[in-house]
Structure formats: C-alpha cells, structure tokens
Amino acid sequence: MDMRAHGMGSIALGAGLGLALALAAGCLRKGEERALSDLEVGVVAEDAVTVAVDDGLAHVRAVETGAAGNRITLWGSAPAFTMTLAAAADEAWEITVQNCMPDAALVALDGAAVDIAAVDQGGLRPTVRRWQVTLRGPSGSSEARLRVAPPDAAGLAPGESWRFAVMGDIQRALYRVDDVFERINRDPGIRFVASTGDLVQSGGNDEYALLERQLEVLDVPYFSTIGNHELFASFERWRARFGRFNVHFRFKGAAFSLVDSGNASVDPLVYDWLDEWLEAADDDVHFFFTHYPLIDPIGVRAGSFRSSQEAHKLLDRLAEGRVDVTFYGHVHSYYAFANAGIPAYISGGGGAIPERWDGVGRHFLTVDVTADGVQSVGLVRVD
C-alpha cells in the first residue's frame, strides 16, 4: 500500500470534513445575513445629501432631487430617533416620516442653524409627519443633528402612566386586520403597537403592499420584528420597506428590545447587541419581544426555540439583565405565564388560524406603564 497516497487521502478527508463542518456552522447562523444588513439601515450618502439615522431607528425609503424639489422619505422603527443631515446650505429639503408618532416634532440639536417648518399634511393619515428643513451656514455643505420625537418622549412624571399595545401573527387574515386596528384606535391612550412578527403569510410583495394599506387605518405607529412567515420569501422584501429586523429604543423611561428569532434562534451578533441593551437598561423598565416563545408553556407543540439549550441561555441573560416582561407570538392564542421568573405573554391573535377550542380568537394586549414599572397587562378581545 502506498502510504503517501494514504496520507494524502487522509489530508483530503480531513480538509473535506473541515469544510463540511464550516459550512454546517454557517448554515446554523441563518440570521447572520439579516443581522449584518441591520448595520446598513438608516444610512444613505449621495452627491446632494447624506442621511445617517442613529442605530438604524428609521429606514431611508427614498431620496429624491430635481426640479420638483428635494425630498427624503423615512419609515420610523421607533417612537423617537436622532439623525444627521448633511446637505448644501440654504437648500430646502422636505422630510417625510411614515409610521411616525402623530404628535412628533422635528427639532434641531446642538444649536445647529436650521430652519424647520411643518408642512400641511393635506389629509395624510396621523402617522405621517412632514417638515421642510433648510440648513444654514457658510457657503457649500452644512450639517445638522435633528431629532424626531413627541414632546414627552424623554421622561415620565411622578404618578403618570401611559399605554402601548402588543399583537402579532396576522398572516392570512391580513385582508381583515383593519377591524383590529379600528378597535385599537378606539383606545386613545395607546401610543403605539409593538409586534412580534408574522404580519404576512408567505412574504409576497402583494401581501406587503396590502399590509401597508391596512396600516393606513391605524392611528398610531406599528413597530415590529419579523417571524418565520416573513422568511417564506426573500427577507429583502421586509428590509426594503421597513428596515431593521432587530430594534432597540427607549420611550418615556422604558426600554424596548425587538429581537429577530425568525429561524427559532437568535444570531450571535444579535446576542452581542442584546448584552449592550440589557446593560444600558439595567435600572429601567425593559420589555423584550421576539417571535418564538423561548419555551412553550404547554410543551406539546413545535412552539418554541429549536434549541432548549439556547432558550435557557437567553432566559439566563434576560433574567440577569432584569427584563421586566417578555412578549412572544407564533402560537395563535393567548397565554400568560412566567419564564425564569419573568412575566411572559404569548399574543398570537392577529388573525392567523387559531388554536382549536381555546375560545380566545383575535385579540391584542394593552400594557400600562408607570415610573414604578408595569402596572397591568390586559387582554382585549376583538371577536
């Protein structure tokens, strides 16, 4: 036997095995590409203008220049965000923010010389805000820091409370979710909706177009991560419309972390971000949202993370980070329980095929928040 040939065969076998293991490891990181794409959201640099939204909390949908005027269109992913605008001095830009808080204002930060004027909405829905912005300064380009936020976004007065809604799993009921939105509109205390994903059934462009038309019914913005149904087609369809898959923001003294578990797992890069978010919110009320329940409270369905080891690892992080409440979707019903000592809620009542005989039906949750923490979580039945 030629030992040299045998040795070369072993080397080839080892190399092949190493490549297979590397490919397998890559395949296990199914959320990596989405996480990396999050880093690019909110930044556009062109000859006439540069827009950079901090932490990607708004997606730049369009930048238009020409005889008809200069326009920037953003899709908000949070109730408040800051951005840097660099453009020619004394040149007017119309900035439109869709999925915006109805009472949001645009203000200049750090003493920037900027002229800002609200533009008549002209019958636009409450979640669309528009301003004309002109940077002032020396000839040539100028730069300013701007903030889009309601006047009360930063803090919570003693004795004050406020409310947001939670829902998910619209899926094949997208055509009739407008009545859920109309029910939300009947509660003037709800400031926005936070969602755990599965807003569409199969990720078709027609579904996303319908989703946007339905969101026009809603009087408050809708902030969401994705579920597994958004991954039935290219995830780029979501990103092109709405931006980030993983979002962290603060509003009225509370922190919100919306985390992509569309593959029933969380990417390692997102764990790094989550560690930072947990540390920053250590002393504050902190709400965690993701699509898949980390552990199925019933235990008889495929309704949880694909790895119980990862689920327990994530729960350990959330408990150590003193998260106040976790919210999940995926299971088309309502459950209230605890995981790792943290109050947990599943709200999958946006209209997907319901669990049989549970009597829950379509629903959403309301969450009341005070300076002392979570005051209550309520179930609101729609049908």
N, C-alpha and C positions, 0 to 999 in steps of 0.2 A: 504494500500500500504506500502511495506517495504521501509522506507526512506533510510535505509542503502544501500539496493540494488540499489535504485535510485541514491544515491550519488556515489556509485562505478561505475554505468553506466555512470554518467556524467564525472567522472575522466577518465574512459576508452575512452569516446568520445573525451574529451579534449586532451588526450595523442595521440589518433589516428589522430586528426586534426593537432596537433603539428608536428607529424611525417610526415604527408602528406605535410604540408607547408615546412618542412625542405627538404623533397625530391624534392618538386617543386622548391625550391630555388636552390638546387643542379643541377637540370636539366636545370635551366636557365643559369648556368655557363658552357655552352657547350665547351668553350675554355679553361677551367681551366686545364684540363689534359695536353693539348698541352703547355700551358704556364709553367706549372711545369716541363715538360720534357725539355723545353729550358734550364733550370738551369743545366742540366746534360750534355749538349752538349760541346764537346771540351775537356773533361777530361777522361783520361784513366790511371789507375795505375795497373801495373803488376810487377812481380818479377824483370824483367830485366830493366824496364823503366817506367817513369812517364811522361805523356804529359799533360799539362794544358794550353789551349788556352784562353787568356783573353776574357771575355764577350762572349765566345762561337762563335767567329767570324770565326772559321774553325771547321769542323766536322772531328773527327778522324775515318776514314773509316777502317783502318786496322793497326795492329801492328804485325809484323812477326819477329821471331827469328829462328835461326837454322844454319845449315852448309852452306846454300846458302847466308847467311848474315842477317843483321838486317835492317828491313825496317819499315818506318812509312808512311802511306798514308793519306793525308788530303784533304778535299773538302773545298775550300775557300768560305766564305759567304760575304766577304768584300775585297776591293782593298788592304788593309793593315791590318796586325794584329800582335800581340805580343804573345809569348808563353814561357812557362818554360819547359825545358827538363832536366830531371834527369836520369842519366844512369851511368854505370861503366866507370871510367876514362880510357882513351886510347882505348876505344872500338868504332869502326866506325858504324855509322847509316846512312842509305840512307833515306832522307826525300823527298817525292814527294808531291807536292801541285797541285791538279787538280782544274779547274776553277780559275786559277791564272792569275794575270796581266802578260802579255807577257814580260814586262820589269822589273819584280820584282827581287829583290836581297834578299838574306838571310844574315843578319849581326848579330853579337853578340853585346849585350848591356851591360852596366855597367862594362866594362873592363873584361868581362869573358874570360877565357883562352880556346878558342875553335878554332879548325882548320876547315875551311869551304872551300869546293871545289865544283864548279859547275860540274855536271855530264853531259856528252854529251847527248843531247836529243834524238839522234838516230832516227830522223824522227817523233818524237812526235809532236802533234799539238801545236800551240803557247801558249795555255792556260794551258799547263802542264810544270811545272818547277821542277828541281830535283837537290839536293845537297847531298854531303857526309859530314857528321858532326862528328867530334871526340872531345869529351870533354877532356880537360887536367887538371891535378890537382893531389892531393895526391892519393895514392892507395885507392881503394874502390870506392864508388859512388861519382859522381860530378854533379853539377847543373849549368845551364846557362840560361840566358834570351836571347831570339832570336826574331828577327823581320823580317817578310816577307813584303816587300813593294817596290814599284817603287821608284827611287831616288827623284822624285819630289812630293811625296805624301803629304808632310807636309805643304807646303805653296804655295802661288800664288803670283807671282811677279807683280809689278805695270804694268798695260797695258796688262797683259797676260790673255788669255781666254782659256777655254777648253770645251769639249763637252761630254755628255753621251746620251744614247738613252733610251726610255721608250716604253714598249709594254706589252701586256697581252692577255689572252683568246685565246690560241692556240687550245685547246680542240681537236675536231675531225679532224682538219687539221694538226695534228702533222706529218703525213706522208709526207707533202709537205712544212713544215715550213722552210726547208733548203734554199728555194729560198728567203725567207725573210732575213734569216741570211746572205746569199750571198750579198743581197742588203746592209745590214749593213756593211759588210766587204769592200764595195766599198767606204766607207767614212772613210779615215784613221784618221780623227780627233776624232772619237768616242772611248772613253776609256773603257767603259763597258756598259752593258744593265741593267737597273733596271726594274723589272717586278712586276705587281700587282696580279699575280696568274692565276689560271685556265689553267695550262700548259698541263694538261691531261683531258681526257673526263670522265673516270669512275674510275680512280685510280688503274687500273690493273698493275701488275708487268711488263707485256709485254709493256704497254704504257710507264712506267718509263724507261725501257730498251731502247725503241725507242727514248725517249726524250734525253737520254744521247748520243746516236749515232748521233742524229741531232745536238746536241750542239758541237759535234766534228767539224762541218762545220764552226762554229763561231770562229772568230779570237780574240775575246775579251771575258772576263767572263760574266756570266749571273747571277745576284743576284736577288732573288725573295722571296716574301712571298707566302702564299697559297690563293686559292679561294675556293669557295664552291665545285667545282668539285673534288678537291683533297680529299674531305671528303666523297665522294661516296663509298669509301672503307676505310680500316684502315689507320689512319694518320701516323701510324708507318712506312708505306712504304716510305713516304716522309722523315721522320726523319732518317731512316736507311741510306738513300742515301745522303741527303743534310743538315741535322742538324736542325738548329733553324727555327721556324716559325715567330718569331719576331726578327728583326735585327736592330741594330743602329750602324752606323760607320761614320767616318769623312774621307774626302779626299779633298786635295787642298783647305782647308779653309772652306769647306761646310759640313753640317751635313745631314745625310740621315737616316730617320726612316721608316722602312718597317714593317707594323703592321698587324697582323693576324685578319681579320674580316670574316673568312670563314663561320661563322654562322650568318652573318649580324649583328654582335655585337662584342665588344671588352671586353675581360675578365678584371675584376677589378685589378688583379695582373699586367696586361699589362698597365693599366692606371697609376699605381704607377711608372712603368719604364718610361712611356712616360713623366710624370711630371719631372722626373730627366733629361731626354733627352732634354726637352724643356728648362729647366733652364740652362743646360750646353751650349746650342746653342743660348742663348738669343741674343747675339750680332753678330751672324754669319748667313750666308745664310743657310736656313733649308728647306729641301724637305721632304714631308710626302707622303707615299704611302700606300694604303690599297685597298682591292679588291672591296668592295661595296661602291658606292658613298654614302656619308652621307645623302645627299638629292638629289633626282632625279631632274635634271634641267627641265625635261619635265613634270613629275608628273602624267603620265598615265600608268606607268609600275610598276612591283614589282622590281624596280631597285635601291633600297636604303636600308639603315639600317631598321631593322624591328621595331625599336622604334624611332619615331621622337624626343622624349624627350632625348634619349641617343644621337642622332645625334646632337642636338643643344648643349648638354653638351660638346660633343667632339669638336664641332666647337668653342665653347667659349674658351676651353683650347688652341686650335691651334691659335686662334686669339690673346689671351693674351700672348702666347708664341712666337708671332711674326714669325710664319711659313711663308715662302715666297711663296711656291706653294704646292698645293695638287694634287696628281695624283690618279686616280681610274681606275678600269676595270669594269667587269661584264656586262655592256651594250656594245653590239657588234657594236660599232660605234665610232665616234669621236665627242666630244663636248668641247667647250671652254666657260667657264662662270666664275662666282665668287661665293664663299660661305663665308659668314661672312667677306666680304671684301678681301678675299684671292683668288688670281687667281687659278682656278681649271680646270683640264683637265681630260676627260674620253678618254682612248685609249684602246678599246677592239677589236682591228683589227688584232689579231694574226692568225685568220682563222676560228673562230667559226661561226656558222650560222649568217649571217649579218642581221641587221635591213633591212626590205624591203624598197626599193625605196629611200634609203637615198643617194645612189651613192658614198659611201665612200670606201667600200672594205677593203682589207687587207692593213695595214699601220703600221707605228711606228712613234714616236715623237723624235726629237732631241732637246736637251736643251743646250744652250750656257751659260756659267757661267764666270763672271769676278769678280774681287775683290770688285766691287760695287754692285754685285748681279746678278740677272738673266738678261741676255742680250736679249735672244729670246727663244721662243718655236716654233718649226716648225713641220708641218705635212709632212711626206714622204709617198706617196702612192706607194704600190708595184704592185697592179693591180686594 
